[in-house]
């Protein structure tokens, strides 16, 4: 304000003046040596050219912020210091104040580096695999107190897992399992970052130690040629790596490699051999050891035998007849002439024996025969002789073998036959010619007999011209006669008084198990029962061994060739049950067919089923057990039975099926090939009667025998005539309806409700037994001696002698509809 006064008054003038504050100037602020800042080391800061705005308004306070919550301030704090405990980017701010106010801070970044640890260790630069190596980490240290070490990690470079130790651990040891050059690394860790030091070390390989010895079976420590000797390397020791191979060199040209430390070797000749064993470890490092083996000579073996022409086990030769002398080193079939064979066995190096190592002594005072690989000798005196052969191997081994031989006057000749091998059930038909020795005026007379023959064999001696004879032998072994047999023929010349015997070995191989299958039961439960035939105490036995559930009812039955499966119709289930008949019988499959299958027949590759419910024929392929074709059988109504007729039956050019029907009374022939091809299959049919239920064929005459249950007759028609549909029909009446038919030995057997009948080809009928027979079948003479007729009564299954109808064996069995005997051939 301004006041102006005069003498008598004054005046005041006022003016407002605003004076602005001037802020201090912050300039040049920063950290000294900013490019080399390290954690844990004090950092010096400077306020630079920071100054007051004028000389009247001085700076009163410097406030530094080094990190959140970390401040220093003061009136003269232009150059503070601060120590950072960790690395990183730091934001630093400086704010200043004068007497009037504080200006906004100026901030800048600094970079604080990590304080690195020091990693270092000492240790060897070479070692051996498997040896423990120690490393010294004494030179390893933290970068400073602010960043102490947290852990040390060793990596030895050999694939082993890294090893972590506390930071104060000075010594660390490691075993290198393999050879090689490895980089060993030590990494020192602090709280921020690791530091690594690396040093190379060379690990050299260790070799195994080989040791070998021979394991002798005698105190003389001698091996023998051709006899396996155990060579033992089990005392060999591995180095660091396990032994992976044992390589053997036996010193005789033979080598081998094994994984086991022992081996057996047979030396091929006598001598002294340097056996070497080289063991190899997993690094292919070898080590070799050797042992000297002395191998002694072994004398040869000699087996002296006579061939069948010389009498075999009972050698004899006629005076003046040459005998061949043969030395062989392997089984060789002898010739047809009388022959003595010396079979020599030895190690390969000693075979064949040297020529000058063979000597035959004929036992009659004659000079020895040398160089006798293959020569002949003729005895000059009658009587028993002992022939000896001596074989030398050229190495000092000598073996003799002898055989007695009878030198006779001229004796009968018996035809030579090789040993015989047949199967059970296979027919043996053998003929042997026996010739007499000559006389001055003709031929001597013979007495021939067969003192030894298999049980059941039929033997006949037949006279031939010039006093010769023929021995005929017929034998079919049963299915219980597997084993070894002999047939012995003896012939005596009556004038000369000489004789000869020939023994023929016969081997019978097992061919199968004799069995019988039946089907029956009730409409609600069909059952297939299997019976076994066998031998105990010389007698045939017969017993049920298994039952197989089929389904709803049971009708027809056929067992396939070979006896491996049975096919049974199951009417209530519209199925054909297939049952395995090898071993333990069991159901294999139920094959869906037509309605109410009634009967079944077997062809080469198919089984054919007649279905009475829908008048069809189903073809089941045996290989797949699937229906592959179905044929309509009209005009047949209610087909009841079917039989397979092979090509040639009654002159038929190709196979046919004979089918009879219950409701329409028809008999028909069906072409199975047409069935499979889907063509019309009936090639001929004829109505014969009321209710036809069963048909069987007689291959010897070509007749079909057909049962008519309504008329109670058995018809007989020609199969070939039936093709034309106008076959001549004749027949035989029965008191009761036939339930089953079977043809055997030129006669038809009929099972009726109260008797068993036998009808011969001339039409004559005879009642064999008054018994209610439900089903019929046959058993061959290979199953029961002489064969048998098998019938089922309401409660039993019985086997009868077919001529006088004498019961042989039986077993329980009820409600049987069909039965069939067979031989189960093969193994399940």
C-alpha positions in Angstrom: 0.0 0.0 0.0 1.1 3.7 -0.6 0.1 6.6 1.6 0.4 10.2 0.4 0.0 13.0 2.9 -0.2 16.8 2.6 -0.6 19.3 5.3 -4.0 18.5 6.1 -4.8 15.1 4.8 -3.5 11.8 3.5 -4.5 9.3 0.9 -3.8 5.5 0.8 -3.3 3.6 -2.4 -3.2 -0.1 -2.3 -2.1 -2.7 -5.0 -2.0 -6.5 -4.8 1.3 -8.2 -5.9 1.7 -12.1 -6.3 5.2 -13.5 -5.9 5.6 -17.0 -7.5 7.6 -19.8 -5.7 10.6 -21.2 -7.6 11.1 -25.1 -7.3 14.5 -26.6 -6.9 16.1 -28.2 -10.0 16.8 -32.0 -10.0 19.4 -32.8 -12.6 22.2 -35.4 -13.2 20.9 -37.8 -10.6 22.1 -41.5 -10.9 24.3 -44.3 -9.6 28.0 -44.2 -9.8 29.7 -47.1 -11.8 26.2 -48.0 -13.0 27.5 -50.7 -15.4 29.1 -52.8 -12.7 26.5 -53.0 -9.9 26.5 -56.4 -8.1 24.2 -57.7 -5.5 25.6 -57.5 -2.0 28.0 -54.7 -2.9 27.1 -51.0 -1.8 25.9 -48.9 -4.7 26.9 -45.2 -4.5 24.3 -42.7 -5.8 24.8 -39.0 -6.7 22.3 -36.1 -6.8 24.4 -34.7 -9.7 23.6 -31.1 -10.5 20.5 -30.9 -8.4 20.3 -27.3 -7.0 18.0 -24.6 -5.6 16.2 -22.3 -7.9 17.9 -19.2 -6.4 20.2 -18.3 -3.6 17.4 -17.4 -1.3 15.4 -20.7 -1.4 17.9 -23.4 -0.5 17.2 -27.2 -0.6 16.4 -28.4 2.8 15.9 -32.2 2.3 17.0 -35.0 -0.1 14.7 -38.1 0.0 16.0 -41.2 -1.8 13.8 -44.3 -2.5 16.0 -47.4 -3.4 13.2 -50.0 -3.3 9.7 -50.2 -2.1 9.8 -49.3 1.6 13.5 -48.6 1.5 14.2 -44.8 1.9 16.9 -42.5 3.1 16.6 -38.7 3.5 18.4 -35.7 4.9 19.4 -32.1 4.2 22.8 -33.0 3.0 22.1 -36.6 1.5 23.5 -35.8 -1.9 25.6 -39.0 -2.2 24.0 -41.9 -0.3 24.9 -45.6 -0.6 22.6 -48.7 -0.6 23.3 -52.4 -0.7 21.0 -54.7 -2.7 20.6 -58.3 -1.5 19.4 -59.7 -4.8 19.8 -59.1 -8.5 17.4 -57.5 -10.9 16.2 -54.1 -12.2 15.8 -51.5 -9.5 13.8 -48.3 -9.7 15.4 -45.5 -7.7 13.7 -42.1 -7.0 15.0 -38.8 -5.6 12.7 -36.1 -4.3 14.0 -32.7 -2.9 12.4 -30.0 -0.8 13.2 -26.3 0.0 11.7 -24.1 2.7 8.5 -23.7 0.7 7.7 -27.1 -0.9 8.8 -30.5 -2.2 9.1 -31.1 -5.9 8.0 -34.3 -7.6 10.7 -37.1 -7.5 12.8 -38.0 -10.4 13.2 -41.8 -11.0 15.6 -43.9 -12.9 16.4 -47.7 -13.3 19.6 -49.5 -12.4 20.6 -53.1 -13.2 22.0 -55.1 -10.3 23.8 -58.2 -11.5 23.8 -61.6 -9.8 26.8 -62.4 -7.6 27.9 -65.8 -9.3 29.2 -68.7 -7.4 32.6 -70.3 -8.1 32.5 -73.9 -9.3 35.7 -75.9 -9.3 36.9 -79.4 -8.4 40.0 -81.5 -8.7 40.5 -85.2 -9.4 42.2 -87.7 -11.6 41.9 -87.5 -15.3 42.3 -91.3 -15.8 40.9 -94.4 -14.0 39.8 -98.0 -14.6 36.2 -99.1 -15.0 34.9 -100.5 -11.8 37.4 -98.4 -9.8 36.0 -95.8 -7.3 37.1 -92.3 -8.3 37.1 -89.4 -5.7 36.6 -85.8 -6.7 37.5 -82.7 -4.5 35.2 -79.7 -4.7 37.4 -77.6 -2.3 37.6 -74.8 -4.9 33.9 -74.3 -5.1 32.5 -71.3 -3.2 29.6 -68.8 -3.1 30.0 -65.5 -4.9 29.6 -63.7 -1.6 27.8 -63.7 1.7 24.7 -62.2 0.2 24.2 -65.2 -2.1 25.3 -68.4 -0.3 25.4 -71.8 -2.1 22.2 -73.9 -1.8 23.4 -77.2 -3.3 26.0 -79.0 -5.5 25.1 -81.3 -8.3 27.5 -83.8 -9.9 27.0 -85.3 -13.4 29.6 -87.9 -14.2 28.7 -88.1 -17.9 28.4 -91.9 -18.0 24.6 -92.1 -18.1 24.2 -92.5 -14.4 21.8 -90.3 -12.5 23.1 -86.9 -11.3 24.1 -86.8 -7.6 23.1 -83.9 -5.4 25.1 -83.1 -2.2 25.0 -80.3 0.4 27.1 -77.2 -0.4 29.6 -78.0 2.3 30.5 -81.5 0.9 34.1 -81.5 -0.2 34.7 -85.0 -1.5 32.4 -87.0 -3.7 33.2 -90.6 -5.1 31.8 -92.4 -8.2 32.4 -95.8 -9.9 32.4 -95.8 -13.7 30.8 -99.1 -14.9 32.0 -98.8 -18.5 35.2 -97.6 -20.3 35.3 -94.4 -22.3 36.0 -90.7 -22.1 33.5 -88.9 -19.9 32.8 -85.2 -19.1 32.4 -84.8 -15.4 30.4 -81.6 -14.5 30.0 -79.9 -11.1 27.2 -77.4 -10.9 27.1 -75.0 -7.9 23.6 -73.5 -7.2 22.9 -70.3 -5.1 19.5 -68.8 -4.7 19.7 -67.1 -8.1 21.6 -69.1 -10.7 24.0 -72.0 -11.3 27.6 -72.1 -12.2 29.2 -75.2 -13.9 32.7 -76.5 -14.1 33.7 -79.4 -16.4 36.7 -81.8 -16.5 37.3 -84.8 -18.8 38.2 -88.2 -17.4 39.3 -91.3 -19.4 38.1 -94.7 -18.1 40.0 -97.7 -19.4 38.5 -101.1 -19.9 39.0 -104.1 -17.5 39.3 -107.5 -19.1 37.8 -110.8 -17.8 39.9 -113.7 -16.5 39.6 -116.9 -18.4 40.1 -120.3 -16.7 39.4 -123.7 -18.2 39.8 -127.4 -17.2 38.6 -130.8 -18.4 36.3 -132.9 -16.2 37.4 -136.5 -16.5 35.3 -139.5 -15.5 38.4 -141.4 -14.4 41.5 -141.0 -12.3 43.8 -141.3 -15.3 42.4 -138.0 -16.6 41.9 -139.5 -20.0 39.2 -138.8 -22.5 38.0 -141.3 -25.1 37.3 -140.8 -28.7 33.6 -140.5 -29.5 32.7 -140.1 -25.8 31.5 -136.7 -24.7 33.9 -134.9 -22.3 32.8 -132.0 -20.2 35.0 -128.9 -20.6 34.6 -126.5 -17.6 35.2 -122.8 -17.8 33.2 -121.9 -14.7 36.3 -120.7 -12.8 36.5 -117.8 -15.3 35.9 -114.4 -13.7 34.4 -111.3 -15.1 36.1 -107.9 -14.8 33.8 -105.0 -14.4 31.5 -106.3 -17.2 29.8 -109.6 -17.1 30.9 -112.4 -19.4 28.5 -112.8 -22.3 30.2 -115.5 -24.4 32.3 -118.5 -24.0 34.1 -119.3 -27.3 35.5 -122.8 -27.5 38.2 -124.2 -29.8 38.6 -127.9 -29.2 41.8 -128.2 -31.2 40.4 -130.8 -33.5 38.9 -128.4 -36.0 35.6 -128.0 -34.1 34.5 -124.7 -32.5 31.4 -123.5 -30.8 30.1 -120.6 -28.8 27.9 -120.9 -25.7 26.4 -118.6 -23.1 27.1 -121.2 -20.4 30.5 -121.8 -18.9 30.5 -125.6 -19.5 30.3 -127.6 -22.7 30.5 -131.2 -23.8 32.5 -132.3 -26.8 33.2 -135.7 -28.3 36.6 -135.8 -30.0 36.5 -137.6 -33.4 39.8 -139.4 -33.0 42.4 -140.2 -30.4 45.4 -137.8 -29.9 46.5 -134.8 -27.8 44.5 -131.6 -28.2 45.0 -128.0 -27.0 41.5 -126.9 -26.0 41.2 -123.1 -25.8 38.5 -121.0 -24.1 38.1 -117.4 -24.9 35.7 -115.5 -22.6 34.2 -112.2 -23.9 32.5 -109.6 -21.7 29.8 -107.1 -22.5 32.5 -104.7 -23.9 33.8 -107.4 -26.2 37.0 -107.6 -24.1 38.5 -111.1 -24.5 40.6 -113.3 -22.3 41.9 -116.7 -23.3 43.0 -119.8 -21.4 43.8 -123.4 -22.6 44.1 -126.9 -21.3 45.7 -130.0 -22.9 43.3 -133.0 -23.3 44.6 -136.5 -24.0 42.1 -138.6 -26.0 42.5 -142.4 -26.0 41.4 -144.7 -28.8 38.2 -146.7 -28.4 37.9 -150.1 -30.0 35.2 -150.4 -32.6 31.8 -152.2 -32.0 30.9 -155.1 -34.1 27.5 -156.7 -34.5 27.4 -159.9 -36.6 24.0 -161.1 -38.0 22.6 -163.4 -40.5 19.9 -162.4 -43.0 16.6 -164.2 -43.5 18.0 -166.2 -46.4 20.6 -167.6 -44.0 18.0 -168.4 -41.3 18.0 -165.1 -39.4 18.2 -165.9 -35.7 18.9 -169.6 -36.4 21.6 -169.5 -39.2 22.1 -172.5 -41.4 23.4 -173.0 -44.9 23.6 -175.9 -47.2 26.9 -177.5 -47.9 28.3 -176.0 -51.1 26.1 -173.0 -51.0 28.1 -169.7 -51.0 27.7 -167.3 -48.1 28.3 -163.6 -48.7 30.5 -161.9 -46.1 29.9 -158.1 -45.8 31.4 -155.4 -43.6 29.3 -152.2 -43.4 29.3 -149.1 -41.2 25.6 -148.4 -41.3 22.4 -150.4 -41.5 22.2 -151.7 -45.1 19.4 -154.0 -46.3 20.9 -157.4 -47.0 20.6 -159.1 -50.3 18.4 -162.1 -51.1 21.3 -164.6 -51.0 22.6 -166.1 -47.7 24.6 -163.3 -46.1 26.6 -162.6 -42.9 26.8 -158.9 -42.1 29.3 -157.3 -39.7 27.9 -153.9 -38.7 30.9 -151.8 -37.4 30.5 -148.8 -35.2 33.3 -146.3 -34.4 34.1 -142.7 -34.4 34.0 -141.0 -37.8 37.7 -140.8 -38.1 38.1 -144.5 -37.8 35.4 -145.5 -40.3 35.5 -147.4 -42.5 38.1 -149.7 -40.9 41.3 -150.2 -42.9 41.2 -153.1 -45.4 44.0 -154.9 -43.6 42.0 -154.5 -40.4 39.3 -157.1 -41.4 39.7 -160.8 -40.8 37.1 -163.6 -41.1 37.6 -166.9 -39.3 35.0 -169.4 -40.7 35.4 -171.9 -37.9 36.2 -174.8 -40.1 40.0 -174.8 -40.0 40.4 -172.9 -43.2 42.8 -170.0 -43.5 41.5 -166.6 -42.3 40.0 -164.3 -44.9 41.5 -160.9 -45.0 40.4 -157.7 -46.8 36.9 -159.0 -46.6 34.7 -155.9 -47.1 32.6 -157.9 -49.4 33.5 -161.5 -50.3 32.1 -165.0 -50.4 32.9 -168.3 -48.8 31.6 -171.8 -49.3 31.8 -174.3 -46.4 33.4 -177.6 -47.2 32.3 -179.7 -44.2 28.9 -180.4 -42.5 28.2 -179.6 -38.9 28.0 -176.6 -36.6 30.5 -173.8 -37.1 31.3 -170.6 -35.3 32.2 -167.8 -37.6 34.2 -164.9 -36.1 35.0 -161.6 -37.6 37.8 -159.4 -36.1 37.8 -155.7 -36.8 40.8 -153.4 -36.1 40.5 -149.6 -36.3 44.2 -149.0 -37.2 44.8 -147.2 -33.9 45.3 -150.3 -31.8 41.6 -151.1 -31.1 40.5 -154.6 -32.0 37.0 -156.2 -31.5 35.7 -159.7 -32.4 32.2 -160.9 -32.9 31.0 -164.5 -33.5 27.9 -166.2 -34.7 27.1 -170.0 -34.8 26.0 -171.4 -38.1 24.9 -174.9 -39.0 26.2 -176.3 -42.3 23.6 -178.9 -43.4 23.0 -181.1 -46.3 20.6 -179.8 -48.9 17.6 -178.5 -47.0 14.2 -177.2 -48.0 13.9 -173.7 -49.2 11.4 -171.3 -47.6 10.5 -168.1 -49.4 12.0 -165.0 -47.7 9.6 -162.4 -46.5 10.4 -159.0 -45.0 9.1 -158.1 -41.5 5.4 -157.3 -41.7 3.7 -154.2 -40.2 -0.1 -153.9 -40.3 -2.8 -152.1 -38.3 -5.5 -153.5 -36.1 -8.4 -154.5 -38.3 -6.2 -154.8 -41.4 -6.3 -158.1 -43.3 -3.0 -160.0 -43.6 -3.0 -162.4 -46.6 0.4 -164.1 -46.9 1.6 -166.9 -49.2 5.0 -168.6 -48.7 6.4 -171.1 -51.2 8.4 -174.0 -49.7 10.6 -175.9 -52.2 12.2 -179.4 -51.6 15.9 -180.2 -52.1 16.6 -182.1 -55.3 17.3 -185.8 -55.4 19.0 -187.9 -58.0 15.7 -189.0 -59.4 13.5 -185.9 -58.7 12.7 -184.0 -55.5 12.6 -184.9 -51.9 9.2 -184.9 -50.1 8.4 -182.3 -47.6 6.7 -182.1 -44.2 5.6 -178.5 -43.6 4.0 -177.2 -40.5 3.5 -173.8 -38.8 4.3 -174.2 -35.1 3.9 -170.5 -34.3 1.1 -168.2 -35.6 -0.9 -165.3 -34.2 -4.1 -166.3 -32.3 -7.0 -166.3 -34.8 -4.8 -166.8 -37.9 -6.0 -169.3 -40.5 -3.2 -171.4 -41.9 -3.4 -173.8 -44.9 -0.7 -175.8 -46.5 -1.3 -176.4 -50.2 0.5 -179.0 -52.4 2.2 -177.7 -55.5 4.1 -179.4 -58.4 7.4 -181.1 -57.9 6.6 -181.8 -54.2 6.7 -178.1 -53.4 4.1 -176.6 -51.0 2.6 -173.3 -50.3 1.7 -171.9 -46.9 -1.3 -169.6 -47.0 -1.9 -167.4 -43.9 -5.0 -165.2 -43.5 -5.3 -163.1 -40.4 -7.2 -159.9 -39.5 -6.1 -158.8 -36.0 -8.8 -157.5 -33.8 -8.8 -154.1 -32.2 -7.4 -155.6 -29.1 -4.3 -157.3 -30.7 -1.8 -154.4 -31.1 1.7 -155.8 -30.4 4.5 -158.0 -31.7 3.8 -161.5 -33.1 5.7 -164.2 -35.0 4.8 -166.5 -37.8 7.1 -169.5 -37.9 7.2 -172.0 -40.8 9.2 -175.3 -40.5 9.9 -177.6 -43.4 11.6 -181.0 -43.2 13.0 -183.0 -46.2 12.1 -186.6 -45.4 14.8 -188.4 -47.4 17.7 -186.0 -46.7 16.6 -185.6 -43.1 17.3 -181.9 -43.3 15.0 -179.1 -42.2 14.7 -175.3 -42.4 12.8 -172.9 -40.3 11.7 -169.3 -41.2 10.5 -166.9 -38.6 8.7 -163.8 -39.8 8.1 -160.9 -37.3 4.7 -159.3 -37.4 4.1 -155.9 -35.8 0.4 -154.9 -35.3 -0.1 -151.2 -34.7 -3.0 -149.8 -32.6 -5.6 -148.4 -34.9 -8.6 -147.3 -32.8 -11.1 -147.9 -30.0 -14.0 -150.3 -30.7 -17.3 -148.6 -29.7 -21.1 -148.8 -30.1 -23.4 -145.8 -30.2 -27.1 -145.8 -29.5 -29.7 -143.1 -29.7 -33.0 -143.1 -27.9 -34.8 -141.7 -24.9 -38.2 -140.0 -24.7 -39.8 -137.3 -26.9 -38.7 -134.7 -24.3 -35.2 -136.0 -23.9 -33.0 -137.5 -26.6 -29.8 -139.3 -25.5 -26.8 -140.7 -27.3 -25.0 -143.4 -25.3 -21.5 -144.6 -26.1 -20.3 -148.2 -25.2 -16.8 -149.5 -25.3 -15.7 -152.9 -26.3 -12.5 -154.2 -24.5 -10.6 -157.2 -23.3 -10.1 -158.3 -19.7 -8.7 -161.7 -18.7 -8.9 -162.9 -22.3 -12.6 -162.1 -22.5 -14.4 -159.4 -24.5 -16.1 -156.9 -22.2 -18.8 -154.3 -23.1 -19.8 -151.3 -21.0 -21.4 -147.9 -21.3 -18.9 -145.1 -20.9 -20.8 -141.8 -21.6 -24.2 -140.2 -22.3 -24.6 -137.1 -24.3 -27.8 -135.0 -24.2 -29.2 -134.3 -27.7 -32.4 -132.3 -27.3 -36.1 -133.1 -27.7 -36.2 -136.8 -28.8 -33.9 -138.9 -31.0 -34.4 -140.6 -34.3 -31.8 -141.7 -36.9 -28.1 -142.3 -36.3 -25.0 -142.6 -38.5 -21.4 -142.7 -37.4 -19.0 -141.2 -40.0 -16.2 -143.2 -41.6 -13.3 -143.2 -39.2 -15.5 -143.2 -36.2 -14.7 -139.7 -35.1 -18.3 -138.2 -35.1 -21.8 -139.4 -34.8 -24.8 -137.6 -36.4 -28.2 -138.1 -34.7 -31.5 -136.6 -35.7 -33.4 -134.7 -33.0 -37.1 -134.5 -34.2 -38.5 -132.3 -31.5 -35.7 -129.7 -31.9 -35.5 -129.7 -35.7 -31.8 -130.3 -35.4 -29.1 -132.9 -36.2 -26.8 -133.3 -33.1 -23.1 -133.9 -34.0 -21.3 -135.8 -31.2 -17.5 -136.2 -30.9 -16.9 -139.9 -30.4 -13.1 -139.8 -29.8 -11.9 -139.9 -26.2 -14.6 -138.6 -23.9 -17.7 -138.2 -26.1 -19.2 -134.7 -26.1 -21.7 -132.6 -28.1 -20.0 -130.6 -30.8 -23.0 -128.8 -32.5 -26.7 -128.9 -33.1 -27.2 -128.2 -36.8 -30.6 -126.6 -37.8 -32.3 -128.6 -40.5 -36.0 -129.1 -41.7 -39.0 -130.0 -39.6 -38.9 -133.2 -37.6 -35.7 -134.8 -39.0 -36.2 -138.6 -39.1 -33.1 -140.3 -40.5 -29.6 -139.6 -41.7 -27.1 -141.2 -44.1 -23.4 -140.5 -44.8 -21.9 -139.7 -48.2 -18.2 -139.0 -48.9 -18.3 -135.3 -48.0 -21.9 -134.7 -46.8 -24.5 -136.1 -44.4 -28.0 -136.2 -45.8 -31.1 -135.8 -43.6 -34.7 -136.6 -44.4 -37.2 -134.2 -42.7 -40.6 -135.8 -42.2 -42.3 -132.6 -41.1 -41.8 -130.6 -44.3 -40.9 -133.4 -46.8 -37.4 -132.1 -47.5 -33.9 -133.4 -47.7 -31.0 -131.4 -46.1 -27.3 -131.8 -47.0 -24.9 -131.0 -44.2 -21.3 -130.4 -45.3 -19.0 -132.5 -43.0 -16.1 -130.0 -43.1 -18.2 -127.0 -41.9 -21.2 -128.8 -40.2 -23.5 -126.4 -42.0 -26.5 -127.1 -44.3 -25.4 -126.3 -47.8 -28.5 -127.5 -49.8 -32.1 -128.4 -49.3 -34.3 -130.4 -51.7 -38.1 -130.9 -52.0 -39.0 -134.6 -51.9 -42.6 -134.3 -53.2 -44.5 -136.5 -54.0 -43.0 -138.3 -51.0 -45.0 -137.5 -47.9 -43.4 -138.1 -44.5 -39.9 -139.4 -45.4 -38.9 -141.8 -42.7 -35.5 -143.3 -43.7 -32.6 -142.9 -46.0 -29.7 -145.1 -47.2 -26.5 -144.2 -49.2 -26.0 -146.3 -52.3 -22.4 -145.9 -53.7 -21.7 -145.9 -57.4 -21.8 -149.5 -58.7 -24.6 -150.6 -56.4 -26.8 -152.7 -58.6 -25.0 -151.2 -61.6 -25.8 -147.6 -60.7 -23.4 -145.3 -62.6 -23.3 -142.7 -59.8 -24.2 -142.6 -56.1 -27.8 -142.4 -55.1 -29.9 -142.0 -51.9 -32.7 -144.5 -51.3 -35.5 -142.8 -49.4 -38.8 -144.3 -48.1 -41.8 -142.4 -46.8 -44.2 -143.3 -44.0 -47.4 -141.4 -45.0 -47.4 -141.9 -48.8 -45.7 -145.3 -48.9 -43.2 -144.3 -51.6 -39.7 -145.5 -52.3 -37.5 -143.2 -54.3 -34.0 -142.8 -55.6 -32.4 -139.3 -55.3 -29.3 -138.0 -57.0 -27.2 -136.4 -54.2 -25.2 -134.4 -56.8 -28.4 -132.8 -58.0 -29.3 -131.9 -54.5 -26.0 -130.1 -54.0 -26.4 -128.3 -57.3 -30.0 -127.2 -56.6 -31.5 -129.2 -59.4 -34.6 -131.6 -59.2 -33.1 -134.6 -57.5 -35.6 -137.5 -57.6 -34.6 -139.8 -60.4 -37.2 -142.5 -59.8 -40.0 -143.3 -57.3 -42.7 -145.9 -56.8 -45.4 -146.4 -54.3 -45.0 -149.7 -52.6 -47.3 -149.9 -49.7 -48.8 -148.2 -46.6 -46.2 -147.0 -44.1 -42.6 -147.5 -45.2 -40.2 -147.0 -42.2 -36.8 -148.5 -42.9 -34.6 -149.2 -45.9 -31.2 -151.1 -46.1 -29.2 -152.1 -49.2 -27.5 -155.4 -50.0 -24.4 -154.5 -52.1 -23.8 -158.2 -53.1 -27.2 -158.4 -54.9 -28.3 -154.8 -55.5 -31.5 -155.3 -53.6 -33.2 -152.8 -51.3 -35.0 -154.3 -48.3 -37.8 -152.0 -47.2 -40.0 -152.4 -44.1 -43.7 -151.6 -44.3 -45.0 -151.1 -40.7 -48.6 -150.9 -41.7 -48.7 -154.0 -43.9 -46.2 -155.8 -41.7 -44.2 -156.8 -44.7 -40.5 -156.7 -45.8 -40.3 -155.7 -49.5 -37.4 -156.5 -51.8 -36.8 -154.4 -54.9 -33.9 -153.8 -57.3 -32.3 -150.4 -56.9 -31.7 -150.0 -60.7 -35.3 -151.0 -61.5 -36.6 -148.4 -59.0 -35.1 -145.8 -61.3 -37.8 -146.5 -63.9 -40.6 -146.4 -61.3 -41.8 -149.9 -62.2 -39.6 -152.2 -60.1 -40.8 -155.8 -59.4 -41.6 -156.1 -55.8 -41.7 -159.3 -53.7 -41.7 -159.6 -49.9 -42.1 -161.5 -46.7 -44.8 -161.0 -44.1 -44.1 -160.7 -40.4 -46.4 -161.2 -37.4 -45.3 -157.8 -36.0 -44.2 -154.6 -37.7 -40.4 -154.4 -38.3 -38.7 -151.8 -36.1 -35.2 -152.2 -37.7 -33.3 -154.0 -40.4 -29.7 -155.0 -40.9 -28.1 -157.1 -43.7 -25.2 -159.4 -42.8 -23.7 -162.6 -44.3 -26.2 -163.0 -47.2 -29.2 -162.7 -44.8 -31.5 -159.9 -43.6 -32.1 -159.6 -39.9 -35.3 -158.1 -38.7 -36.2 -156.6 -35.3 -39.9 -156.7 -34.5 -41.8 -156.0 -31.4 -41.6 -159.6 -30.1 -38.9 -161.4 -32.1 -35.7 -161.3 -34.1 -36.0 -162.9 -37.6 -33.5 -164.1 -40.2 -34.6 -163.9 -43.8 -32.3 -165.5 -46.4 -32.0 -164.5 -50.1 -34.4 -167.3 -51.1 -37.1 -165.7 -49.0 -37.0 -168.2 -46.2 -37.8 -166.7 -42.8 -36.6 -168.1 -39.4 -37.3 -166.8 -35.9 -34.0 -166.6 -34.1 -35.3 -165.5 -30.7 -38.6 -164.6 -29.1 -37.5 -161.2 -27.7 -38.8 -157.7 -28.2 -36.1 -156.1 -30.4 -36.1 -152.4 -30.8 -33.0 -151.8 -32.9 -30.4 -153.9 -34.8 -26.8 -153.5 -35.8 -23.6 -155.6 -36.5 -20.2 -155.7 -34.9 -17.3 -156.8 -37.2 -15.1 -159.8 -36.4 -12.3 -157.3 -35.6 -14.5 -156.0 -32.7 -15.8 -159.4 -31.6 -14.2 -162.7 -32.7 -16.4 -164.1 -35.5 -18.5 -161.0 -35.6 -21.8 -160.3 -33.8 -25.3 -159.2 -34.2 -26.2 -156.3 -31.9 -29.7 -155.7 -30.8 -31.5 -153.5 -28.3 -34.3 -154.7 -26.1 -36.4 -152.4 -24.0 -33.8 -152.7 -21.1 -30.6 -154.1 -22.6 -28.1 -153.8 -25.4 -27.0 -157.3 -26.3 -24.3 -158.9 -28.6 -25.2 -162.2 -30.2 -23.3 -164.8 -32.2 -25.1 -164.4 -35.6 -25.4 -168.1 -36.6 -26.8 -169.9 -33.5 -27.9 -166.6 -31.9 -26.0 -167.3 -28.7 -25.7 -164.2 -26.5 -22.0 -163.1 -26.0 -22.0 -159.9 -23.9 -24.5 -157.3 -23.0 -25.0 -154.1 -21.0 -27.9 -151.9 -19.8 -29.6 -149.6 -22.2 -33.3 -148.5 -22.5 -35.6 -147.0 -25.1 -33.0 -147.4 -27.9 -34.2 -146.5 -31.4 -31.0 -146.9 -33.5 -27.5 -148.2 -32.9 -24.2 -148.5 -34.8 -20.9 -150.1 -34.0 -17.7 -148.4 -35.1 -14.0 -148.0 -34.4 -12.9 -144.5 -33.2 -9.7 -143.9 -35.1 -7.4 -141.1 -34.1 -6.6 -139.0 -31.1 -8.9 -136.2 -29.7 
